[in-house]
Amino acid sequence: MAGSRLTETRPRRVSSSRRSAVNVSARASRAAGGASRVEVSDIQRSRLIAATVAAVEESGYAQATVGKITARARVSRRTFYELFDDRDECLAAVLEEAVELVRAELTAAELGPLAWRERVRVGLAAILGFFDREPALARVCVVHALRAGPVVLARREEVIAQLTAALDEGRLQGARGETCTPLTAEGLVGAGCAIVYARLERREREPLSGLLGELMGMIALAYLGPAAARRERALSAPPRPAVTGELPAAESRAASDPLSGVSMRLTYRTARVLEAIATLGGGGEHPSNREVATYAEVADPGQISKLLRRLERLGLLANLGAGHARGGPNAWTLTPAGEHVAQSMRMYNPHQREVA
């Protein structure tokens, strides 16, 4: 909503057509350089999304300015506007990331063969469980998103419509369901969202998963009758399905920063150097300055030496070689912190996840 936005001084925005051309160029460059090539823009985008979650959670949507978001992400305002039209588009990306994470859990649960009631129950358990694990992200998507502009509200309405369609299948479940109308599903989704909204806004300590029985009881009562509702309230929550190929449960792509705790700005060459050591050291080898420079396409020996030493001081690299002081070559390896950053960069690169 216009009244909730702040007027901000911002650089000239890159047009949508210009950003599309940049994306096409990046994809072409990536295709020429191979699937392992790091896309820094993907990581910067993820850092901005993570910073948006943190800024909105801390200050509320109205006060989470682009300046606060970019400062948290350690990304320039210019980069922000190359990736997003405005703050609302960034918040819409947060919502989309959350939807994708929940969708991954639902896919892992293999809902297709299940009866309608079980599909609804397992799906609802997955959503509530996700919100319990990611309370900040849940508040941004459920509470703060309502204060955003039309782009975010339109995406939210799409999600609501999908949930409503899933419940509306209850009208096919028997004589009682046949007496319901499409408005029944709409009302149930609205009531459920209002209940979850209230719990998140009050920051209640009780897990949202504890609402599963009551929410399922409401749904079953409408479509299947009192006996089914009582059975649903008496059931325990199903185990959360394991999800492979995603970040650990404590780290969602939308709520974590791949360079959290590292006081550095990510540049293309920094990413390429870390990628070089991760790739060249995959077989237990420890690449030298020259090997890293060749992989990372850094022609100046002095520049690659300074960059490697800086990453070493930051605790991301360790030198296992004799080095120039002893007349031998350097031999670089990633520290545990460096491995975390390199792994995060791979996870935050959509193309690499596709070919992995």
N, C-alpha and C positions, 0 to 999 in steps of 0.2 A: 504494500500500500504506500502511496506517495508520501503520506504524512509521516511515515516511520523512517524515511530515508534521510540521510545527511547530505548536504551539498558539499562536495569535495572538489578541490582543485586537482586536476588530473591531466596527464599528458595526452596528446592527440591519440585517439583510439585507432588501432589498426582495424581496418574494415574487415567485414566477414569474408569478402572475396580475397583480400590480401592474406588473411590468416589461412584460408583454404589453400591458396597458392603456396604459402610457406609449408603447410602440412604435406602437400603433394610433393614439394621439393625434398622434404625430409624423408618421405617414404622412398623416393627414388634413390636418394643418397644411401639410405639404409639397405635397399636392395642391392646396390652396387657394392657396398662394403661388407655384406654378410649379415646373418641373423644375430650375431653376437654383439653387434655394434650398439653401444649405449646411446639412448636417446635422452639427452639431458632435459629436454622440454618435458618429457614424461615424468621425470623425477621432480622437476621444479613444480609441475602441476600438482603432484601428490603432496609436496611440502606445503603448497598453498592451501590445499584442501584440509590437510591436518591442522594448519595454523588457523583456518577458518573455524573449525570445530572448537579449538582451544579458546579463540578470541570471543566467539559467541557465547560459549559456556561461561566464560569469566565475566564478560561485560554486558551480555544481552545483545540482541541483533542490532538495535538502534545505535549502540556505541561501538560496535565491532567495525570500525572504519577500515578502508583499504590500507591506510597507513599502518594501523595496528596489525593487520593480517600480514602484510609484507615484512614488517619488522620482525614478527615472530618467525616467519619462514626464512628470513635472511635472503629474500629475493627482491629485486628492484620493482618499483611501481611500473616501470616500462614493461618488464617481463610479465607482470600481472595482466596488463591490458593487451599484451600479445596473446595471452592464453584465454582470457575471459573478457567479455564485453563490459561487465560491471560486477558489483558485489553479489547481486542476485543470481547471476549466472554461475558464480563460484559456489553459492549455497545450493543451487540446483544440482551442481556436480557432486556435492556432499551427499545430497539425497539419493542421487543415482548410484553412488558407490555403495551406500547402505542397502539399497534395493538389490544390487548385484550380489552382495555378500549373503543376504537372506536367500536369494534365488539359488545360490550355490548350495546352501544347506538343504533347501527343498529338493533340489535335484539329487543330492546324495541320499535323501530319504526315500527316493523311488516311490513317489506317491501314486503313480499311475495305476497299479494293480489293486489298490486299496478301495474299499467301499467309501461312499461319500462322507459318512460321519468320521471314519478314521482319517481320511485325507484332511478334513477340516481340523481334526484334533491334533494330528502330528504337525500340520502346518502352523497352527496357532501356537503350539508348544515351541516350535523353532523360532518364531518371531519374538515371543516373550523371552525365551532364553537368550536370544541375541541382544535384546534390550538390557537384560540383566548383566551381560558381559560387557556391554558398551553403553553405560548410562549417559555419558556425555554426548555421544553420537545420537543416542535415542532422544535426548532432550532437544538437541538441535533440530532433528527431523520431525519430531512430534509437537514440541512446544514452540520453539523459536521460528520454525518455518511458517507458522500462521501469521507472523508479523512481517513477512517478506513481501516481495512484489509479485506481479502476475506470472512471471516465469516459474517461480517456485510453487506458487499456488496451483498453477495449471498442472505441473508434474505431480504434485500431491494428489490432485483430483484424479489423475490417471491411476495412481496406486489405489486410491479408495475404490475406484470403479472396478479394478481387478479383484479386489477383495469381495466386493459386493457380488460380482458375477460368480465367484466361487461359492458363496453362501446361497445364491439364488437357485443353485442346482438342488437344494433341499426341497423345492416344490415338486420334484420328480420322485420323492422317496416314499410316497404312500398317500392314503386318503387325507390325512391331516395336512400334509404338505400341499396338497392340491387346493386347500382352502386359503392358502397364503397368496400374496401378490408380490410383485417385484419390490414394492415399498417395504415389505418385511425385511428383506436382506439389507436394504439401505438403512433402515432403522437400527438393525442389529449392529451393523458396522459402525454407524454413528455413535451408538451407545458404548460399544467397546472402545472406540477411539477416545471418547470423553472420559471413560474410567481410567485408561492408561495415561491420558494427558494429565489428569488430576494427580495421579500417583507420582509421575515424573516431575511435575511442577513443584509438588511439596517435598520432593527428594526423600520420599519415604524409604526406610531401610529394608522393609520387607521385600523380598524378590517378587517381581512381576509374575514369575512362573507360578506363584501361589494363586493367581487369579484364574488359572486354566480351568479348573473344575467348575467354578461359578460361570465363567463366560461360556463354556461348552454347555452348561445346564440351560442358559438362556437360549442358545441356538437350538438345542435339542427340544426344548419345550415348545418352541414356535413350530418346528417342522415335524417332530416325532411324538410329542406328547409328554405328560408328567412322568410316566415310568422311565422313559429314556433319559429325561432330565435328571432324575434321581440317580440313575446308574452313572451318568457322566460326572456328577458331583462326587460320587464315591470313588472314582478311579484315580489312580496316581498318575503323575506326569510321565510320559514315555521318555526313554533316554534320548539325549540329543544325538543326532546322527553325526558321525565323524566326517569331516570334510578334508579331502586331500587336495594338494595343489594350491592351497591358500596360505596366508600367514598364520602363525600360531594363534590360538584363541585369544591371547592377551593383546594381540596386535592386529587391528584391522587396517586395511589399506587406507581407509578414510580417516583414521584417528591416530596414526603414528607417522613420525617423520623419519625417513631413512638416515638422516644425519643428525638426529637428536643427540645432544650432548657433545657434539663436535663443533668447535668454534671455527668454522670455515665456510666460505661460500663455495658452492658447487659450480665448477666451470666444465666446459667440454673436455679440456685436457686433463683436469683432475679425474673425471670419470673414466677417461680412456686409460690413464695410468693405473688406476685401481683395477679396471677390467683386464689390462694387460698382465698384471701380476697374478690375478686370480686365474686367468686362462693359461698363461705360460707355466704357472706353477702347479697346474692340475695333476701332473704325473710325478710330483715330488721334486721337481726341478726348482731352482731359485734363479730367476732371470737377472741378468746384469743390467747396468744402465743402458748399454747399447741395445740390448734386446727389448727392453721396455720402450726405449725411444723409437725404435723401428715400428713396434706394434702400435704405439700411440701417435705415430706420425709427428714426432717432435724432432726437428732437424738440428737444433742448437744443443750441443752437449752441455753447455753451462746451464741452460734453462731446465733440461731434464734433471740435472744434478740438484739444482735448487728446489725443484718441485718434489723430488724424492726425499730430500732432507726435511722439507717442511712437513710432508706426510709422516715421516718418522717422528718428528717432534710432537706431532698431534697424537701419536700413539697408534696410528693405523698401519704402519709398516715397521718391520725389523730387518736389519742388515746382518745376514749370517756370513758374509764374505769378509776377506781380509781388508778390502778397501784400499784406497790410494795411499793411505798412510803406511801401509805395509807392502805396497807394490803389487797387490792382487786386485782382482775385480770385485765389485760389490755383488752380493747375492741377496735379492730381496724376497721377502715373504710377507704375507698379510698377518697381522696380529689378530687375536679374536675380535677386537673392535673393528679392524679393517675387514675381516671376513663378514661381519654383520652388515657393514655398510655395502660391501660388494654384493652380498646376497640380497639386500634390500633393493639395490638398484636393479637387479635382475627381476625381482618380483614386481617392481613398480614399472617395468617396461612391458606393456601389453603385448608387443610383438614377440618378445622373448618367451613370455608365458605360453603363447600360441604354439611356438615351435619346440618348446621343451618336451 
